[in-house]
Each structure stands twice: as C-alpha cells, then as structure tokens.
Amino acid sequence: MRAALIQMEKENDELLYKTTQGSDEMNVLREENEHMRVHHSKLEKDFLKLKRENDKLKKQNALYLCERKQVLEEKKLTEEKIKKEIERRENIKKTFKVVVGREKEKRKKYGLRLCVDTTA
C-alpha cells in the first residue's frame, strides 16, 4: 500500500509539473497573442490610412483625367477653327486669283488697264 501511495505521489508530482509547464506555455502563448493583437491593430490602422490615401488619389486622378479630357477637346476645337480659317483664306485667295485672271483677260482683250475690285 505504501508503494501504491508513493506511486500516486510520483504521478501527482508529474501531473503538477506538467500542469505548471503547461501554465508557463499558456502564459507565453497569451503574451504572444496579446503582441499579435497589438500588431494586428497597428496593421489595421495603417491599412485604413492607406485606403483613405488611395481613395483621395483616385479622386485626384479622376479630376485630372476630366481636366485633361476637357483640354484635349478645347485643343481639338481650336485646331478645327484654325483649319476653317485657313480654308476660308485659301478660298479668298482663289476667288481673288479668279477675279484678277478675269481682269487680265479683259485687259488683254480690250487693252484696258488692270483694275481689280478688292471689295469682293
């Protein structure tokens, strides 16, 4: 009976040792868990900050693209106006040449001086 009591005490000591060892491991794991929670919280804050910054940059980019599109449209309209003005001036030159040509023909035909009406 004494041997059984000694055996039970040994088993009890082993269980107590394992329990304290497990308790120490649990404390280490709790500390690691708390550290990870703090780290996770910091990462969440950084993520939200970056997300807000990203949203801000997206808005700025959209505004820039809108302004750029407007500038390109204005440039296109200006180029079209310039083309129309060039065509108008070329048409005036052609008309003037035709009038001058007719007057030259009349002068040759009738021996008159060159007199061109530039108001046309």
C-alpha positions in Angstrom: 0.0 0.0 0.0 2.9 2.3 0.7 4.3 1.6 -2.7 1.0 2.5 -4.3 0.9 5.7 -2.3 4.5 6.6 -3.4 3.5 5.8 -7.0 0.4 8.0 -6.7 2.6 10.8 -5.3 5.0 10.4 -8.2 2.2 10.6 -10.7 0.7 13.6 -8.8 4.1 15.3 -8.9 4.4 14.6 -12.7 0.9 15.9 -13.3 1.7 19.0 -11.2 5.0 19.5 -13.2 3.2 19.1 -16.5 0.4 21.5 -15.3 2.9 24.2 -14.3 4.9 23.6 -17.5 1.6 23.9 -19.5 0.7 27.0 -17.5 4.0 28.6 -18.4 3.4 27.7 -22.0 0.0 29.2 -21.8 1.4 32.4 -20.4 3.9 32.6 -23.2 1.1 32.0 -25.7 -1.1 34.6 -24.1 1.8 37.2 -24.3 2.3 36.2 -28.0 -1.4 36.5 -28.6 -1.5 40.0 -27.0 1.5 41.0 -29.0 -0.2 39.8 -32.2 -3.4 41.7 -31.3 -1.4 44.9 -30.9 0.4 44.3 -34.1 -2.9 43.5 -35.9 -4.4 46.7 -34.6 -1.5 48.7 -35.9 -1.7 47.0 -39.3 -5.5 47.7 -39.4 -4.8 51.4 -38.7 -2.1 51.5 -41.4 -4.4 49.8 -43.8 -7.3 52.2 -43.2 -4.9 55.1 -43.6 -3.6 53.8 -46.9 -7.1 53.1 -48.1 -8.1 56.7 -47.4 -5.0 57.9 -49.2 -5.8 55.7 -52.1 -9.3 57.0 -52.3 -8.0 60.5 -52.2 -5.5 59.8 -55.0 -8.3 58.1 -57.1 -10.4 61.3 -56.8 -7.4 63.4 -57.8 -6.7 61.2 -60.7 -10.3 61.3 -61.9 -10.3 65.1 -61.6 -7.0 65.2 -63.6 -8.4 62.9 -66.3 -11.5 65.0 -66.6 -9.5 68.2 -66.9 -7.1 66.6 -69.4 -10.1 65.5 -71.5 -11.5 69.0 -71.5 -8.2 70.5 -72.5 -7.9 68.0 -75.4 -11.4 68.8 -76.5 -10.6 72.5 -76.4 -7.4 71.9 -78.4 -9.3 69.9 -81.0 -11.9 72.7 -81.3 -9.1 75.3 -81.7 -7.5 73.2 -84.4 -10.8 72.9 -86.2 -11.3 76.7 -86.0 -7.8 77.2 -87.4 -8.4 74.8 -90.2 -11.6 76.5 -91.1 -9.9 79.9 -91.1 -7.1 78.6 -93.3 -9.7 77.2 -95.7 -11.6 80.5 -95.7 -8.4 82.4 -96.5 -7.5 79.9 -99.3 -10.9 80.4 -100.8 -10.5 84.1 -100.7 -7.1 83.8 -102.4 -8.7 81.5 -105.1 -11.5 84.0 -105.6 -9.1 86.9 -105.9 -7.0 85.0 -108.4 -10.0 84.2 -110.5 -11.1 87.9 -110.4 -7.5 89.0 -111.2 -7.4 86.5 -114.0 -10.7 87.7 -115.5 -9.5 91.3 -115.3 -6.2 90.4 -117.1 -8.2 88.6 -119.8 -10.4 91.7 -120.2 -7.3 94.0 -120.4 -5.7 91.8 -123.0 -8.9 91.5 -124.9 -9.9 95.2 -124.7 -6.5 96.8 -124.0 -7.6 98.2 -120.7 -5.6 98.9 -117.5 -5.8 96.4 -114.7 -8.4 97.5 -112.3 -9.4 94.9 -109.7 -12.2 95.3 -107.3 -10.8 94.1 -104.0 -14.0 94.5 -102.1 -15.4 91.2 -103.3 
